[in-house]
Amino acid sequence: MTELRLPRGLRDYAPENYELLELVRDAFVEEATLHGFQMMEPSSLELLSTLEAKSGPNVRDEIYHFVDKGGREVGLRFDLTVGLTRYYCSDRSLPKDLRLAAFADVWRYDEPQRGRYRWFYQWDVEIFGPRSPLADLEIVLLSNDLLSRLKVEVEFVVNDRKLTESIIRESGGENLSEEAVVEAFRALDKLDKRTKEDVMREYELKGHDPEILESVINRAESGDYELTDRLMKITALLRDMKVPFRVDPRLARGLDYYDSFVFEAKSTTHAELGSLVGGGRYDILTRIFGRPDSGATGAGGGVDRIVEAMRGIPRVRRKEVAVVYPSESEGYAVIVAETLRREGIAVHLPIHDKEVSIQRAFQDAAKKYDVLVMAGPKEAADGVVRIKMGPGDEILVPLRDAARELATTLGVWGKQ
C-alpha cells in the first residue's frame, strides 16, 4: 500500500490556511497597486548559475537543484528577487524606476521550524533604477502599510551595512584583514539565533580577535556611532510618517547580497516568529547581471509567518449561504444556486446521495450554514424562494429578486 505522507518540511495548505493566504495575497496586490508596482511572476525554474550569482556556490546546500533531461544544471527559485532582477537586467528596453511585485511560492532546503517550511509563499517588491534613499523608503512604507492593513503589529529594525563596516574597521584598527571584516559580518548575522558567547567563540576559532567583535557589539548597543547620510534621511522620514522603528548596526541580513541599507520587520506580539519582512539595497546584483547603471532595492515577506502573526486577530467572518431542497426539487435548486452565483452571491449547493425530505435537508443545513434559501416544490411552482436568516426571520421573494435581497440584507458580495 502506498505510504501517504509528505517529505519532511512540506505540508498541504488546508482550506482554513489557504483562506488566510488568499487574504494576505489580496491585501498585498492592493497595496502594491496603490504604491505603483506592477504585478508579475518570474520563472519557478532558473539556471543554477543564475541562482549562484546572488549567494555563491554554497547556495547549493540550501536549495533544490538537479540536472535536467537536457543535461543542464537548474534549480527551483529560493526567492523572487533573483528572478525579478534577471528579468529586469535581461531586457534593456525596460525603463529605469521600474517597480515590480510578485506573490508566489519558493523552495528552500532549510531546517523546518514553526512558520518556516521548505515550500512556502513569499510576497516581493523591487524598485530598479534609482539609487536615492527615497526608493529604500518606499519599500519600507509599502511593507508597513501592508502589515497595518492586516492588523499585524511590528517594529522595523533598520541599518546601513556601510555603518556596520565602519564600526568593524574602527574596532579592529588599520591592520584588520578583509577576512576578519567578512567573518565579523557573518558573526553579527548569527546573534538573533545564537548566544553572544557562542558567536564570539566561533569568531575566535576562525583565527580572529574576539575583542574586536565585543567592541562592535558594545558600540552597537550603546549608540556610540553616527548614522550614514542615507540612514539619516530614511530614519527622519520614517519618524515623520510615524512608522515604528529602531536603528541596530548589528543587522546585516546576509553577506553576499545587500551592500547598503537593510531592514527587517519583527512582530511585537510573536517574537518567536523572527523577521516577517526583510529587505534592503542590493546594487551589487544588478551589476553582476550586467546592469551597472541601475540601482536596486526591495523586500520580501514570509507569508506563512505573517499568517501565524495574524492568528487570534478578530476578523469579520462572511456568512455562508446554502440552498435547501428535497430530492424532488433538485432541478429547481440548481437553477436557484446558479441564478444567485451569476449575480455575485456565494452559494453552497448540498449534494444528496439518497432521497432527502425538505425537513431533513433543512435540519442538516441549519447546522452548517448561516443563511438558508429554501427551494422546495411549492417554491418551484411559484418561482420564488424563502430566505431564512434565523428563527422567525424569514422572507418570501421572487427568484429574480433573491440576489438583490441577499446583498441588501446581508451587505455582501453582489456584482459591482
VOGU-3710 file (C-alpha; in Angstrom, 3 decimals, decimal comma):
1> mtelrlprgl> 0,000/0,000/0,000  1,292/3,475/-0,883  2,583/5,446/2,093  0,518/8,617/2,138  2,858/11,128/3,716  4,804/14,164/2,595  8,572/14,673/2,572  9,987/16,390/5,652  9,472/20,134/5,724  6,463/20,138/3,401
11> rdyapenyel> 2,740/20,354/4,142  -0,554/20,944/2,406  -2,318/24,293/2,570  -5,630/23,164/4,094  -8,707/25,305/3,291  -8,573/27,280/6,553  -4,888/28,140/5,959  -5,344/28,841/2,268  -8,111/31,299/3,107  -5,646/33,319/5,208
21> lelvrdafve> -3,018/33,052/2,473  -5,503/34,498/-0,005  -6,326/37,264/2,458  -2,634/38,226/2,515  -2,401/37,934/-1,277  -5,405/40,212/-1,869  -4,096/42,809/0,592  -0,636/42,668/-0,995  -1,894/43,123/-4,554  -3,976/46,099/-3,469
31> eatlhgfqmm> -1,103/47,749/-1,572  1,379/47,078/-4,376  -1,007/48,708/-6,848  -1,502/51,717/-4,574  2,274/52,164/-4,441  2,686/51,981/-8,218  4,032/48,433/-8,565  3,247/46,129/-11,495  2,444/42,501/-10,686  4,276/39,645/-12,422
41> epsslellst> 5,710/36,214/-11,647  9,251/35,136/-12,530  10,015/31,599/-13,689  9,931/28,923/-10,986  12,996/27,219/-12,534  16,303/29,024/-13,105  19,738/28,052/-14,341  21,836/27,143/-11,313  24,440/29,716/-12,366  21,781/32,445/-12,099
51> leaksgpnvr> 20,843/31,384/-8,562  24,509/31,228/-7,552  25,056/34,794/-8,749  23,226/36,056/-5,665  24,630/33,842/-2,933  27,627/31,981/-4,368  28,249/28,223/-4,831  27,408/27,496/-1,174  23,748/28,125/-2,003  23,616/24,590/-3,441
61> deiyhfvdkg> 23,376/23,271/0,118  20,278/25,383/0,769  18,182/24,888/-2,380  16,605/22,210/-4,548  18,756/21,744/-7,678  19,263/18,991/-10,226  20,424/18,175/-13,755  17,506/18,237/-16,200  16,961/15,860/-19,115  18,992/18,147/-21,356
71> grevglrfdl> 21,999/17,960/-19,055  21,563/21,500/-17,718  22,118/22,363/-14,067  18,936/24,042/-12,845  17,314/24,892/-9,541  13,945/25,833/-8,091  13,722/29,502/-7,118  14,562/30,102/-3,463  13,262/33,659/-3,527  11,648/36,044/-6,010
81> tvgltryycs> 14,351/38,720/-6,080  16,735/36,772/-8,313  14,083/36,092/-10,959  12,765/39,653/-10,958  16,305/41,053/-11,205  17,206/38,663/-14,038  14,033/39,716/-15,856  14,874/43,405/-15,486  18,557/43,093/-16,378  17,937/40,884/-19,427
91> drslpkdlrl> 15,695/43,455/-21,138  17,354/46,845/-21,582  14,183/48,283/-23,103  12,613/48,286/-19,633  12,554/51,767/-18,084  14,521/52,885/-15,069  12,446/53,430/-11,947  10,628/50,185/-12,702  8,550/48,845/-9,835  7,820/45,114/-9,903
101> aafadvwryd> 5,859/42,989/-7,423  5,263/39,258/-7,148  3,413/36,808/-4,911  4,427/33,191/-5,446  5,800/30,006/-3,914  9,500/29,272/-3,375  11,599/26,311/-2,221  14,466/26,174/0,271  16,242/23,246/1,887  16,147/24,836/5,356
111> epqrgryrwf> 15,753/23,161/8,728  11,945/23,190/9,286  10,586/25,083/12,301  7,473/26,995/13,309  6,496/29,323/10,480  9,319/28,035/8,251  8,881/25,238/5,715  10,799/24,042/2,676  7,976/25,048/0,335  6,259/28,303/1,147
121> yqwdveifgp> 4,878/31,549/-0,253  6,508/34,951/-0,371  5,499/38,391/-1,497  8,154/40,551/-3,050  8,584/44,164/-4,204  11,553/45,626/-6,082  12,449/49,072/-7,421  15,036/49,029/-10,207  16,942/52,073/-11,390  17,079/54,835/-8,725
131> rspladleiv> 19,772/54,855/-6,055  18,030/57,509/-3,975  17,222/56,785/-0,304  13,610/57,586/-1,232  13,449/54,291/-3,138  14,532/52,437/0,022  11,945/54,389/1,995  9,172/53,440/-0,436  9,891/49,760/0,173  9,653/50,195/3,951
141> llsndllsrl> 6,461/52,244/3,666  4,754/49,624/1,491  5,762/46,915/3,982  4,385/48,978/6,862  1,127/49,790/5,047  0,573/46,126/4,170  1,154/44,862/7,707  -1,043/47,644/9,107  -3,826/46,639/6,699  -3,536/43,074/8,002
151> kvevefvvnd> -3,556/44,379/11,608  -0,137/42,830/12,303  1,820/44,943/14,802  5,543/45,226/14,049  8,662/47,224/14,757  11,089/47,916/11,928  14,803/47,391/12,543  16,939/49,429/10,129  20,650/49,723/9,385  23,216/50,591/6,747
161> rkltesiire> 25,883/47,933/6,202  28,346/50,731/5,476  27,802/51,922/9,069  28,454/48,422/10,397  31,595/48,082/8,299  32,945/51,384/9,607  32,409/50,231/13,212  34,153/46,909/12,477  37,165/48,624/10,907  37,434/51,230/13,664
171> sggenlseea> 37,291/48,456/16,278  39,917/46,338/14,510  42,425/49,008/13,549  44,348/49,642/10,327  45,725/46,129/10,009  42,360/44,369/10,149  42,141/41,868/7,289  39,268/41,673/4,808  38,614/38,140/6,019  38,169/39,415/9,578
181> vveafraldk> 35,666/42,015/8,353  33,732/39,401/6,408  33,687/37,000/9,345  32,538/39,799/11,653  29,527/40,391/9,387  28,786/36,669/9,455  29,045/36,598/13,229  26,719/39,577/13,675  24,187/37,891/11,402  24,021/34,951/13,842
191> ldkrtkedvm> 23,270/36,944/17,003  19,489/36,507/16,614  19,848/32,734/16,519  22,721/32,002/18,938  24,147/33,364/22,172  26,708/36,143/22,109  29,241/33,827/23,767  28,839/31,119/21,110  29,187/33,646/18,301  32,340/35,165/19,788
201> reyelkghdp> 33,877/31,746/20,439  33,313/30,742/16,821  34,866/34,029/15,636  37,942/33,297/17,753  38,203/29,716/16,478  38,425/31,120/12,964  41,575/32,960/13,970  40,213/36,410/14,763  40,386/38,576/17,873  37,079/38,230/19,778
211> eilesvinra> 37,680/41,637/21,410  37,015/43,205/18,003  33,585/41,601/17,881  32,978/42,521/21,524  33,763/46,156/20,727  31,424/46,159/17,699  28,557/44,714/19,738  29,123/47,139/22,621  29,181/50,168/20,320  26,050/48,974/18,537
221> esgdyeltdr> 24,225/48,524/21,841  25,407/51,828/23,330  24,557/54,006/20,327  28,168/55,184/20,012  28,089/55,764/16,256  26,981/58,279/13,638  24,366/57,428/11,024  25,307/57,429/7,357  23,695/60,113/5,206  21,374/57,505/3,656
231> lmkitallrd> 20,269/56,152/7,012  19,830/59,641/8,436  17,468/60,640/5,618  15,447/57,421/5,768  15,017/57,481/9,555  14,000/61,144/9,541  11,225/60,391/7,053  10,146/57,250/8,922  9,838/59,376/12,030  7,734/61,917/10,132
241> mkvpfrvdpr> 5,472/59,109/8,884  5,169/57,697/12,433  6,481/54,283/11,397  7,763/52,388/14,495  11,484/51,667/14,081  14,868/51,453/15,758  18,396/51,542/14,362  20,589/48,499/15,041  24,091/48,304/13,451  24,158/44,573/14,232
251> largldyyds> 21,589/43,925/11,484  23,498/42,509/8,491  20,954/40,396/6,534  23,368/38,049/4,815  26,799/38,525/3,382  26,866/38,362/-0,415  23,727/40,286/-1,208  22,966/43,644/0,404  25,546/46,406/0,179  23,952/49,382/1,968
261> fvfeakstth> 20,538/49,965/3,570  18,909/46,901/5,167  15,791/46,414/7,281  13,543/43,842/8,908  10,025/43,947/10,322  9,581/41,997/13,557  6,291/41,119/15,206  5,795/42,831/18,561  3,343/40,137/19,674  5,030/36,980/18,309
271> aelgslvggg> 8,766/37,455/18,830  9,346/33,740/18,263  8,475/34,165/14,580  11,571/36,254/13,897  11,534/38,506/10,857  8,221/38,810/8,970  9,690/41,040/6,261  13,282/41,662/5,227  14,962/43,692/2,547  17,334/46,418/1,543
281> rydiltrifg> 19,556/47,797/-1,209  21,440/45,376/-3,457  23,050/47,373/-6,276  25,666/44,625/-6,474  23,214/42,154/-8,052  22,218/44,374/-10,976  25,935/44,923/-11,548  26,578/41,164/-11,593  23,680/40,727/-14,032  25,116/43,311/-16,428
291> rpdsgatgag> 23,254/46,493/-15,442  25,827/48,545/-13,501  23,900/51,675/-14,486  20,911/50,628/-12,349  20,402/50,509/-8,624  18,083/48,019/-6,932  16,217/47,907/-3,644  13,419/45,684/-2,426  11,941/43,407/0,197  10,335/40,029/0,657
301> ggvdriveam> 7,704/38,947/3,158  7,220/35,445/4,525  3,526/34,718/4,078  3,460/31,763/6,478  4,992/33,823/9,270  2,617/36,702/8,602  -0,315/34,269/8,728  0,960/32,949/12,078  1,137/36,523/13,378  -2,449/37,097/12,214
311> rgiprvrrke> -3,894/34,206/14,217  -6,053/35,411/17,076  -6,734/38,782/15,455  -10,541/39,244/15,362  -11,845/39,197/11,788  -15,301/39,534/10,294  -16,482/36,128/9,069  -18,504/36,094/5,882  -21,898/34,491/6,403  -22,374/31,313/4,415
321> vavvypsese> -25,477/30,765/2,266  -26,893/27,390/1,191  -29,815/26,261/-0,960  -32,090/23,852/0,930  -34,167/21,441/-1,146  -35,714/17,945/-1,088  -34,673/15,354/-3,675  -37,786/16,042/-5,784  -36,752/19,721/-6,243  -33,160/19,056/-7,280
331> gyavivaetl> -33,560/20,707/-10,679  -35,042/23,901/-9,246  -32,308/24,003/-6,563  -29,633/24,048/-9,283  -31,442/26,910/-11,039  -31,656/28,858/-7,768  -27,973/28,332/-6,943  -26,760/29,361/-10,409  -29,083/32,368/-10,521  -27,598/33,668/-7,260
341> rregiavhlp> -23,988/32,872/-8,262  -24,344/34,725/-11,555  -25,340/37,775/-9,547  -22,211/37,501/-7,385  -23,643/35,679/-4,359  -21,510/32,822/-2,986  -23,840/29,834/-2,515  -23,388/26,253/-1,355  -25,462/23,551/-3,057  -25,505/20,489/-0,769
351> ihdkevsiqr> -25,494/17,223/-2,730  -27,689/14,341/-1,555  -26,760/10,772/-2,473  -30,045/9,448/-1,080  -33,679/10,555/-1,068  -33,998/13,504/1,324  -37,106/15,307/2,573  -37,257/19,093/2,918  -37,367/18,701/6,708  -34,214/16,544/6,785
361> afqdaakkyd> -32,424/18,817/4,322  -33,287/21,815/6,494  -32,081/20,134/9,697  -28,742/19,216/8,120  -28,184/22,629/6,521  -29,140/24,591/9,653  -26,160/23,042/11,481  -23,627/24,256/8,888  -24,817/27,453/7,226  -25,880/30,920/8,365
371> vlvmagpkea> -28,476/31,755/5,702  -30,793/29,192/4,106  -32,517/29,661/0,748  -35,489/27,278/0,702  -36,254/25,808/-2,721  -38,955/23,149/-2,233  -41,749/22,027/-4,607  -44,062/24,872/-3,604  -41,362/27,490/-4,181  -40,502/25,885/-7,514
381> adgvvrikmg> -44,147/26,024/-8,652  -44,374/29,751/-7,851  -40,869/30,739/-9,000  -39,940/32,056/-5,560  -37,574/31,273/-2,673  -37,845/31,643/1,083  -34,784/33,197/2,688  -34,301/32,177/6,333  -31,748/34,194/8,323  -32,625/32,875/11,765
391> pgdeilvplr> -35,560/31,743/13,920  -38,605/33,782/12,934  -36,594/35,803/10,400  -37,890/34,706/7,009  -38,918/36,445/3,782  -40,539/35,193/0,597  -39,209/36,768/-2,634  -39,357/36,064/-6,387  -36,216/34,242/-7,546  -35,318/37,177/-9,804
401> daarelattl> -35,099/39,440/-6,714  -33,340/36,973/-4,394  -29,778/38,058/-5,124  -30,570/41,735/-4,587  -32,402/40,922/-1,354  -29,475/38,895/-0,028  -26,941/41,555/-0,995  -29,024/44,313/0,587  -29,985/42,445/3,755  -26,561/40,960/4,469
411> gvwgkq> -24,463/43,767/2,992  -22,437/41,341/0,905  -20,911/40,466/-2,396  -23,237/41,404/-5,304  -21,606/42,151/-8,632  -20,218/45,670/-8,842
//
